[in-house]
Amino acid sequence: MSKTGDEGRGWGHTYADTLDKLERRDLREQAVLLTGLAVELADESFDAEPKSPDEVATALEEQDLAEGMKVIGDWPYDG
């Protein structure tokens, strides 16, 4: 069992997370989504503008995606 201080299990994987617990349909769906993303990113017409760490932090917080990183101590932004 993984622990993150007083916060419980935290977010992440443990040694108990093994392939036998993976649903094949979930793996297949994720593979399709990631393949589509890879194709989109590889397209010459796709242009990604670099973002500053503050812009990334703000976007993560606005989408409620920062909390997990903060709980486990992976939040690198001071801003």
Legacy VTK file of the C-alpha trace (Angstrom):
# vtk DataFile Version 3.0
C-alpha trace
ASCII
DATASET POLYDATA
POINTS 79 float
0.000 0.000 0.000
1.269 3.436 -0.910
0.916 6.350 1.497
1.317 10.070 1.005
1.854 11.506 4.465
-1.462 12.007 6.224
-3.334 12.191 2.944
-3.999 8.444 2.527
-2.996 6.391 -0.490
-2.396 9.399 -2.690
-2.510 9.276 -6.451
-0.373 6.843 -8.308
0.346 3.175 -8.613
1.548 0.523 -6.209
3.240 -2.830 -6.728
-0.248 -4.357 -6.463
-1.235 -2.702 -9.757
-0.471 -5.514 -12.182
-1.439 -6.256 -15.771
-3.869 -8.981 -14.732
-6.093 -6.239 -13.269
-6.172 -4.286 -16.526
-9.354 -4.418 -18.568
-8.466 -5.205 -22.195
-11.169 -2.875 -23.474
-9.726 0.021 -21.446
-6.239 -0.655 -22.801
-7.581 -0.828 -26.365
-9.497 2.458 -25.966
-6.463 4.231 -24.516
-4.267 2.907 -27.331
-6.699 4.307 -29.905
-6.788 7.711 -28.193
-3.012 7.910 -27.813
-2.474 6.852 -31.412
-4.792 9.626 -32.568
-2.882 12.122 -30.445
0.470 10.931 -31.825
-0.810 11.311 -35.397
-2.102 14.815 -34.654
1.169 15.889 -33.027
3.222 14.445 -35.894
1.276 16.411 -38.510
3.410 19.190 -39.991
0.524 21.657 -39.727
0.306 21.229 -35.938
2.046 24.080 -34.148
2.383 24.026 -30.375
3.468 27.236 -28.719
5.748 26.874 -25.698
4.158 27.872 -22.385
5.883 29.338 -19.373
5.789 27.405 -16.089
3.358 29.994 -14.714
1.019 29.502 -17.689
1.132 25.737 -17.216
0.460 26.053 -13.478
-2.462 28.413 -14.056
-3.998 26.113 -16.674
-3.652 23.063 -14.405
-5.249 24.899 -11.487
-8.110 26.218 -13.657
-8.864 22.653 -14.775
-8.641 21.289 -11.199
-5.671 19.116 -12.191
-3.097 20.540 -9.773
-4.338 19.072 -6.493
-2.976 15.566 -7.074
0.488 16.913 -7.859
0.389 19.078 -4.737
-0.714 16.185 -2.510
2.166 13.943 -3.561
4.753 16.748 -3.583
5.236 16.918 -7.379
4.014 20.512 -7.725
7.086 22.408 -8.962
5.530 25.850 -9.345
5.934 28.647 -6.844
3.760 31.267 -8.571
LINES 1 80
79 0 1 2 3 4 5 6 7 8 9 10 11 12 13 14 15 16 17 18 19 20 21 22 23 24 25 26 27 28 29 30 31 32 33 34 35 36 37 38 39 40 41 42 43 44 45 46 47 48 49 50 51 52 53 54 55 56 57 58 59 60 61 62 63 64 65 66 67 68 69 70 71 72 73 74 75 76 77 78
